[in-house]
Amino acid sequence: MKSQSTALSTLISLLCACGLVTGAVAAERKPAARSGTKAPAAAPSGAAAAPGSLFGGASAPRPGFLSQVPPPATPGSERSQLVDEVAAVVNTSVVTRKEMFDRAALIEQQMRSSGRPVPARPDLLGNALESLILERVQQQAAQEGGIRVNDQELDRTIAQIAQQNSVSVDEMRRQIEASGMPFDKYREELRREIQVSRFRDREIEGQVQVYDGEIDNFLAERRGSQATGPEEYNVAHLLVRLPENASESQKAEARAKAEGLLRQAKAGTDFAQLAAQSDAPEAAQGGALGFRQIGRLPAVFANAVLDLTPGQVSDKILETSAGFHIVKLVAKRAGSSDLAGIKVPQTHARHILIRTGPNMPEAEARRQLSTMRDRITIGGGDFAAAARQFSQDGSAQAGGDLGWVSPGELVPAFEQAMDKLRPGEVSEPVVTQFGVHLIQVLERREGELSPEKQRDFARATIRSNKLRTAQEDWLRQLRSNAYVEYRVNRQQ
């Protein structure tokens, strides 16, 4: 069940923060060598880990817009009834004004519910339109790449999302429809999200490899540090985007706007407020990219902030293929300390698995395990004996014992259900891509990383960093190569 959950690309942090462009489902992986239940080790809690499967096979949905059951509609949040005027042409498809207004309303609702400041209306609409354009570009690439998601896979994913939100599928459907979204539309948007995620993983992950020498260097660097690792920088930026094949007059107009923003920033205007006028995906986070080592920053940003002190804005406007940037060093801190002292929460658990398929429908597996649970919890039955007799996992001979597992080692649906249990408690039937499980937590502890786990930690961290950079480059290239024609003013 071991996996490595993906860190979302910082290039699309605005969209992820609003839950609008996410990887819903990880790409399929090869089964783990150990008993079919555990996959390669992942990063411990607090580490940015690379994508991976916990049991082998497609992983459960990643947290995001479609993996959260939306709240009921509130007064004033009804979907726009505007005529579907075209707002933008994206390659061979269009984005309508109604979609733009609907997306803006959703972004606003989610930002308010999380306590984040909402940008001015024109900037909110501009961000909404850009998020839709970015989605279209990815969806088209996935379709052209031959990625398909059948109804059975979609139903299984919806069941997993419902389980993660602690509701039934029927209740989830009612909540989605109460929020103003038809359930059929939800299904199709989720289908497209899975397509994009699988395509992105296929295009990127095969290119990312971690070598033993990199792991050795990573560990040596941290062991050689008395207290801290490499410095990390939190950089914020403002972007004035240039359209595709911009004319000289368009470039001049964009540069003039950037110069105006730079003057305001240098004069002491709050950078986060200026970010509301930015075209950057990180606008909703005040333009901040989050803490990164210098090597993980775009090279043009890294060169600009090396000589800055925290709180200082660069004197120069930076030009990239995306447009004109103003950069600020928000903060700087020491990196991670020596790995040997890291402790992570660990859980000793066991499970019973009934695999589903043509001869074992999910509903029947649920029924059998519900009956088994009653015998254990009410009738005093022995969990280990039941696992040895009925479980279809490699751990059956050990009474379903999975040993001590750390955060991130289990498939999300399994781990989330396990984390809610108290020691000695038995879960209700839990659905994953491998079948239906009963889970029992035996005990919990804080555990230090063993030398083997340290290498797993290093491998996961290095891979995560490489994947994040590759995803940013991939998304930037997709957007750059797309034909986009704006039919309306993005801020009206």
C-alpha angles and dihedrals in degrees: 000000000000120000145155114232115218126250110226117246113265089217088071098035093125091054092045092047089054090042094238108118113032140141101253097186131021120235119267115273136196116269117264118258094229111084093307092277106084129053131194112312119268139205119291124245114303095025124114101241132195124247116276147141125258100206100015118266130062112339127227123273118290115234112273147106096313097038093060121077103235121234119252117276115274127210110284094020096095115133116268116263094205120142108261097257112171112257097179140357113225112191102294099348138059139229114218129214089242090057090048093051092044091051092047090052091050093048090049093049093050094045092050092047090053093045097247120142114258116230122237113284096257092051092045090054091046092052091047092053093047091050090053092048090051090050093049092051092052094043092051092049091050093050092048088049090060097247112158131180116198126210094256092056090046093051091050092051092049090052090052092049091050090050092050089053091048094240136109120255090250092052090046090052091051091050093049092050091046088056089060100258119117109234092233089057090049090053093051093047089050090049090054091047091054090047091053093047093051092046092049091049092048093050097044114026097061088059095054118084131166117212128207090241091058090051091049091050092046093053095041091052092054097040089050092056116090095211114343145033130225118323118264126213129208105207126184125195142185119216130202101193123222118216120238111284091003117200122234091257091052090050091049092049092049093047091050090054090048091050089052091052090047092053091051092048093049090048090059103262110155107269093214090057091050088051088070086072092048125106091210119119088234093060094112090056092053089265092293119150094195128239114323137160111255092254091060094056121092104270094241090054093045093055091048099051102041092090097037126103120223110283094023124125120217114252093223134070109232120218123207134159088272095056139264122338135197111201132204129184102225098180144337128210143170115270131238118316128233111313096222093078097048114120124193132188110257132193129208105211143160133197148189116224128198110187117222128220143119091315096041115043116202092244091057092047089052091050093050093048093046089055090047091050091053090052091052101041100033104022097042095243122168114255094201093050091050090049092051091050103039112016116108095201128100089248092065095098089056091053091263091299112163095181123221113337130187129216113287095025096101134063107270097246091050095044094047091052092045093050091059093057127095118221108284094019122125120216129230112254109300121205122216132160088271098056137274124323142193110210129199125187112214102181145331134223145162110255135188122230114263119219088261091050090049090059090047089051092050093046092049093047094048092046092048091052092049093046093050092053092045092049092050091050092045094051093044091052093048091052093045093051095047123101107234124178118183112216097181136034102273091221100052 
